[in-house]
Amino acid sequence: MAKAKGLFVTFEGGEGAGKTTQIKLLSEYIQSKYAQDVVETREPGGTPGAEKIRNLIIQKEGVDWTPLSETLMFFAARHIHVENLIKPALDTGKIILCDRFTDSTRTYQSYGHGLDPQTIETINDITLNGFEPDLTFIIDLDVVTGLKRAKSRLQNDNSGEDRYESLNVEFHERLHKGFLEIAENNPQRCRVIDGSGSIEQLSLQIQSEFDKLWAEHHNG
Ligand code: Z5A
């Protein structure tokens, strides 16, 4: 596959790990240090159609999604997002910072909800044909601290998005294990960041990893 002009960076981790916070900080850093256009986006969502699918998946009460139907909806939203926003932005040299991507499907739908991992990889191949991020930050935080942070964040907004936080601690422990296994199996792409540090400490580590990627991309 031809190398895109821009860079695609994703942020993964359990609830309340600090992804949204770190995306904003890295975006400011890139714009000020490299004078580069940055697109901040999220999954599910990121385009009008994909945001509609997000509402279907996350906000509806009393639905009867199966793990497979939910996975197909995540990939439907992802296909729109990649084709209509991410690839066109990469083609014009932009840096994309995305809150969650396919690793969240691997963890939530497989480690969490028990869907066969091979089914996810088959759908991924059909939908994205090998398209993966250039770099993935996995923010690693113990489950109880993450859920406390996510709950306090939810009390301060009115999005109504609490469906996943309400699942039990064992579910979140399985996600935690899943993210670490993905990092272990993809050392080229993934960097695990210790989420228990201060916002500033995490941000400095993330900046340093981004600088390395930038240097490789421009010199390599
Ligand atoms: N999902 C799925 O199942 N399958 C998929 O394929 C995809 C998604 C793509 C939506 O995700 C849901 O969809 C998600 C998985 C599922 N499940 N849930 N819930 P989301 O990303 O929109 O929602 P989230 O994971 O719950 O995000 P979050 O709670 O907003 O967490 P965050 O972005 O990682 O954290 P934050 O907002 O930056 O920080 C949370 C709070 O902690 C906030 O008050 C911060 O000020 C504070 N914070 C942040 N960093 C620190 C540090 N270092 N120290 C202390 N306090 C901190």
Boltz pocket constraint, residues with backbone or C-beta under 6 A from the ligand:
constraints:
  - pocket:
      binder: B
      contacts: [[A, 13], [A, 14], [A, 15], [A, 16], [A, 17], [A, 18], [A, 19], [A, 20], [A, 21], [A, 22], [A, 43], [A, 44], [A, 74], [A, 99], [A, 100], [A, 101], [A, 102], [A, 104], [A, 105], [A, 106], [A, 108], [A, 109], [A, 149], [A, 150], [A, 152], [A, 153], [A, 161], [A, 163], [A, 164], [A, 165], [A, 195], [A, 196], [A, 197], [A, 198], [A, 199], [A, 202]]
      max_distance: 6.0
